[in-house]
Each structure stands twice: as structure tokens, then as C-alpha cells.
């Protein structure tokens, strides 16, 4: 089948338009059919990363001590105090 006699089907989107190989290489996602396994893996990985960031943020807010470097270059832990308490 010749490329020029190819029939355009509604729903083809950008695949039916004439384009250069460079444009197709740069915009690869526009011309590839979706892969459900990769989409599921990517979604799980994304939620896993966001969940880990939320977990780390939650744990860091619950700490009651923070590290301080003294003048003699030793690291000590000091208890957090609020500036709002009297």
C-alpha cells in the first residue's frame, strides 16, 4: 500500500498528518499507542513516590529535637521550643 493512497480514518489524530522523522522522534508519545501495563506501573510508581514524600514529611514534623553545630564543631541535639510560648 502506498503512503499517498492511505485512507485517513477519523480518530487517527496526528498519525494521519504528514510530518518529518525528526518531529516524530522528538514527540514520540504522540505517535505510539498507549501501553496499559506501563501506565499501571507508572501510576503505582508515582503514587509510591508521593506517598513516601508525605510519609517523610509527617515523620520530620513529629521530631522534638534538631541538630545544632556548636562553636567547637560538635553536633548536639537541642529540644525544639516555640517562640510563641511565654
GIZI-V993954 format. One record per backbone hydrogen bond with DSSP energy under -0.5 kcal/mol. NH is the residue of the N-H (numbers start at 1). CO is the residue of the C=O. E is the energy in kcal/mol with one decimal. If there is no record, write none. Layout:
# GIZI-V993954
NH/CO/E, NH/CO/E
This chain:
# GIZI-V993954
6/3/-1.1, 12/9/-1.8, 15/12/-1.4, 16/13/-1.1, 17/14/-1.0, 24/20/-1.9, 25/21/-2.0, 26/22/-2.5, 27/23/-2.4, 28/25/-0.6, 28/26/-0.5, 30/27/-1.2, 31/27/-0.5, 31/28/-1.2, 32/28/-0.9, 36/34/-0.6, 39/35/-2.1, 40/36/-2.4, 41/37/-2.4, 42/38/-2.6, 43/39/-2.2, 44/40/-2.4, 45/41/-2.5, 46/42/-2.4, 47/43/-2.5, 48/44/-2.2, 49/45/-2.2, 50/46/-2.4, 51/47/-2.6, 52/48/-2.2, 53/49/-2.2, 54/50/-2.3, 55/51/-2.5, 56/52/-2.6, 57/53/-2.3, 58/54/-2.4, 59/55/-2.2, 60/56/-2.1, 61/57/-1.5, 62/58/-0.8, 63/60/-0.6, 66/78/-2.3, 68/76/-3.0, 70/68/-0.6, 70/74/-2.8, 73/70/-1.6, 76/68/-2.9, 76/74/-0.6, 78/66/-2.8, 80/64/-2.7, 85/82/-0.5
